[in-house]
Amino acid sequence: MIAKNRKAYGYDYADLGSVVTYVTETLGYDIEHDIKYDNTPQFTNCYGFVVTRYRKRGSTDETAWSDYKCPVPIIVGESSGKRDQPFMQRWGSAETYARRYSLLTTFGLATTDDDGQLAGYQRGGLMTDMQRQTVNTLLIEGKVNPGQESMAISKRLGMPVDYARMTGAQAEMFINSFNNNQ
């Protein structure tokens, strides 16, 4: 989870720089954002879509990049009397917002400093006790040290996974990755 470090309009949020730093430094991915344009906009005031792609950090293989993922529309609000900003400033804010949410969605990240907010979110989707037992057995067989579970699972699956909040689908992918190699 990424700590919220900014406050605006009465709410806290993690800024784009914090999210980028978390993905590149903590998770170890290179990222790119691009803006794709749609000639038939489905949204009022939509000025394209921000999309994200990624690859493991340090890779020089151009084919290692993922396809573009998580389109988030750039929607520029109307100028209000309170904050009469020029169009380009409103567009820049909308683009930054879209980049942040595209990146968060691509990696399934949460920006919160309150674990209680997330407690009920995945309750039904977490791995079962049987899956947890199998995953733990595989981690022990793989000589994964305690505290390194998330890193080992993420490496194996090629995507970020939080062992403490591992879903049933992620557990199945992890278990199947061993079954497919035998």
RODO-2510 file (C-alpha; in nm, 4 decimals, decimal comma):
residues 182
     n   res          X          Y          Z
     1     m     0,0000     0,0000     0,0000
     2     i     0,1126     0,3489    -0,0746
     3     a     0,0791     0,6101     0,1973
     4     k    -0,1348     0,9114     0,1180
     5     n     0,0936     1,2137     0,1203
     6     r    -0,1138     1,5023    -0,0189
     7     k    -0,4335     1,6793     0,0760
     8     a    -0,6666     1,8631    -0,1592
     9     y    -1,0358     1,9491    -0,1629
    10     g    -1,0812     1,7922     0,1807
    11     y    -0,9382     1,4469     0,1100
    12     d    -0,5994     1,2768     0,1241
    13     y    -0,4348     1,1085    -0,1718
    14     a    -0,1025     0,9654    -0,2879
    15     d     0,0459     1,1866    -0,5575
    16     l     0,1685     1,0551    -0,8932
    17     g     0,5344     1,0791    -0,7880
    18     s     0,4758     0,8532    -0,4868
    19     v     0,2963     0,5953    -0,6982
    20     v     0,5691     0,5989    -0,9663
    21     t     0,8419     0,5669    -0,7020
    22     y     0,6623     0,2735    -0,5384
    23     v     0,6226     0,0878    -0,8688
    24     t     0,9773     0,1546    -0,9931
    25     e     1,1741     0,1311    -0,6679
    26     t     0,9753    -0,1061    -0,4466
    27     l     0,8203    -0,3354    -0,7073
    28     g     1,1076    -0,3058    -0,9568
    29     y     0,9267    -0,2175    -1,2805
    30     d     0,9940     0,0285    -1,5601
    31     i     0,6758     0,2039    -1,6651
    32     e     0,5555     0,4112    -1,9574
    33     h     0,2409     0,6125    -2,0012
    34     d     0,0888     0,7071    -2,3321
    35     i    -0,2185     0,8964    -2,4371
    36     k    -0,4452     0,7237    -2,6865
    37     y    -0,7127     0,9185    -2,8646
    38     d    -1,0567     0,7921    -2,9540
    39     n    -1,2336     0,9572    -3,2488
    40     t    -1,5703     0,8696    -3,0991
    41     p    -1,5486     0,9911    -2,7388
    42     q    -1,7920     0,8273    -2,5021
    43     f    -1,7398     1,0879    -2,2333
    44     t    -1,8252     1,4554    -2,2239
    45     n    -1,5075     1,6643    -2,2158
    46     c    -1,2887     1,3551    -2,2808
    47     y    -0,9471     1,4353    -2,4285
    48     g    -0,8012     1,0886    -2,4799
    49     f    -0,7118     0,8028    -2,2496
    50     v    -0,3957     0,7451    -2,0488
    51     v    -0,2662     0,3888    -2,0753
    52     t     0,0216     0,2218    -1,8914
    53     r     0,2696    -0,0463    -1,9873
    54     y     0,5494    -0,2021    -1,7852
    55     r     0,8441    -0,4408    -1,7813
    56     k     1,0806    -0,5712    -1,5166
    57     r     1,3333    -0,3045    -1,4274
    58     g     1,6708    -0,3320    -1,5943
    59     s     1,5456    -0,5368    -1,8885
    60     t     1,6872    -0,4215    -2,2205
    61     d     1,4633    -0,6532    -2,4213
    62     e     1,2096    -0,4369    -2,6038
    63     t     0,9734    -0,7354    -2,6304
    64     a     0,9560    -0,7547    -2,2485
    65     w     0,7124    -0,4619    -2,2351
    66     s     0,3510    -0,5500    -2,1609
    67     d     0,0750    -0,4336    -2,3895
    68     y    -0,0842    -0,1055    -2,2942
    69     k    -0,3294    -0,1549    -2,0078
    70     c    -0,5861     0,0280    -1,7955
    71     p    -0,7222     0,3091    -2,0113
    72     v    -0,8349     0,5968    -1,7911
    73     p    -1,0102     0,8887    -1,9627
    74     i    -0,8708     1,2390    -1,9389
    75     i    -1,1830     1,4344    -1,8519
    76     v    -1,1383     1,8077    -1,8193
    77     g    -1,3981     1,9693    -1,5991
    78     e    -1,5605     2,2985    -1,6715
    79     s    -1,4093     2,6098    -1,5221
    80     s    -1,5860     2,7059    -1,2021
    81     g    -1,6244     3,0482    -1,0499
    82     k    -1,4233     2,9501    -0,7407
    83     r    -1,1194     2,8182    -0,9229
    84     d    -1,1141     2,9792    -1,2613
    85     q    -0,8176     2,7911    -1,4106
    86     p    -0,7082     2,8124    -1,7740
    87     f    -0,7976     2,5087    -1,9868
    88     m    -0,4378     2,3781    -2,0063
    89     q    -0,4019     2,3780    -1,6277
    90     r    -0,7279     2,1834    -1,5933
    91     w    -0,6139     1,9452    -1,8698
    92     g    -0,2771     1,8918    -1,6933
    93     s    -0,4540     1,8076    -1,3673
    94     a    -0,6878     1,5658    -1,5458
    95     e    -0,3939     1,3961    -1,7226
    96     t    -0,2002     1,3567    -1,3958
    97     y    -0,5080     1,2067    -1,2300
    98     a    -0,5535     0,9634    -1,5206
    99     r    -0,1845     0,8605    -1,5121
   100     r    -0,2037     0,7931    -1,1381
   101     y    -0,5191     0,5830    -1,1626
   102     s    -0,4007     0,3929    -1,4694
   103     l    -0,0842     0,2975    -1,2818
   104     l    -0,2691     0,2046    -0,9621
   105     t    -0,5134    -0,0110    -1,1579
   106     t    -0,2409    -0,1801    -1,3650
   107     f    -0,0671    -0,3024    -1,0491
   108     g    -0,3782    -0,3451    -0,8335
   109     l    -0,2430    -0,1026    -0,5740
   110     a    -0,4230     0,0697    -0,2915
   111     t    -0,3418     0,4139    -0,1622
   112     t    -0,4396     0,4090     0,1978
   113     d    -0,2852     0,4304     0,5376
   114     d    -0,5727     0,2551     0,7093
   115     d    -0,5760    -0,1247     0,6835
   116     g    -0,9308    -0,1204     0,8179
   117     q    -1,0537     0,0406     0,4971
   118     l    -0,9408    -0,2617     0,2993
   119     a    -1,0462    -0,5293     0,5469
   120     g    -1,3846    -0,5977     0,3901
   121     y    -1,2797    -0,5279     0,0348
   122     q    -1,1417    -0,8690    -0,0628
   123     r    -1,2875    -1,0788     0,2156
   124     g    -1,4690    -1,3175    -0,0182
   125     g    -1,1834    -1,3268    -0,2680
   126     l    -0,8919    -1,4185    -0,0425
   127     m    -0,7276    -1,7569    -0,0832
   128     t    -0,8850    -2,0466     0,1011
   129     d    -0,7182    -2,2221     0,3948
   130     m    -0,6412    -2,5157     0,1671
   131     q    -0,4791    -2,2869    -0,0908
   132     r    -0,2797    -2,1117     0,1843
   133     q    -0,1531    -2,4481     0,3085
   134     t    -0,0456    -2,5479    -0,0443
   135     v     0,1191    -2,2104    -0,1088
   136     n     0,3028    -2,2326     0,2252
   137     t     0,4237    -2,5851     0,1426
   138     l     0,5549    -2,4654    -0,1949
   139     l     0,7290    -2,1688    -0,0318
   140     i     0,8958    -2,3980     0,2243
   141     e     1,0042    -2,6406    -0,0492
   142     g     1,1442    -2,3425    -0,2405
   143     k     1,3392    -2,2365     0,0712
   144     v     1,1749    -1,8930     0,0775
   145     n     1,2676    -1,7118     0,3991
   146     p     0,9919    -1,5705     0,6196
   147     g     0,9148    -1,2129     0,5169
   148     q     1,0166    -1,2803     0,1561
   149     e     0,6936    -1,4504     0,0510
   150     s     0,5481    -1,1574    -0,1459
   151     m     0,8718    -1,1056    -0,3372
   152     a     0,9069    -1,4758    -0,4242
   153     i     0,5449    -1,5109    -0,5350
   154     s     0,5583    -1,1864    -0,7356
   155     k     0,8754    -1,3023    -0,9107
   156     r     0,7259    -1,6401    -0,9925
   157     l     0,4045    -1,4904    -1,1330
   158     g     0,5691    -1,1917    -1,3010
   159     m     0,3323    -0,9475    -1,1328
   160     p     0,3075    -0,7791    -0,7942
   161     v     0,1340    -0,9917    -0,5301
   162     d     0,0854    -0,9181    -0,1603
   163     y     0,1137    -1,2531     0,0200
   164     a    -0,0955    -1,1274     0,3148
   165     r    -0,3828    -1,0350     0,0813
   166     m    -0,3328    -1,3015    -0,1821
   167     t    -0,6541    -1,3794    -0,3655
   168     g    -0,7810    -1,7236    -0,4531
   169     a    -0,7081    -1,6565    -0,8212
   170     q    -0,3495    -1,5532    -0,7457
   171     a    -0,3014    -1,8610    -0,5269
   172     e    -0,4284    -2,0853    -0,8088
   173     m    -0,1900    -1,9195    -1,0562
   174     f     0,1004    -1,9733    -0,8148
   175     i     0,0094    -2,3377    -0,7470
   176     n    -0,0494    -2,4064    -1,1170
   177     s     0,2880    -2,2571    -1,2068
   178     f     0,4469    -2,5478    -1,0179
   179     n     0,2064    -2,8078    -1,1552
   180     n     0,2780    -2,6946    -1,5115
   181     n     0,6563    -2,7270    -1,4608
   182     q     0,6439    -3,0886    -1,3391
***
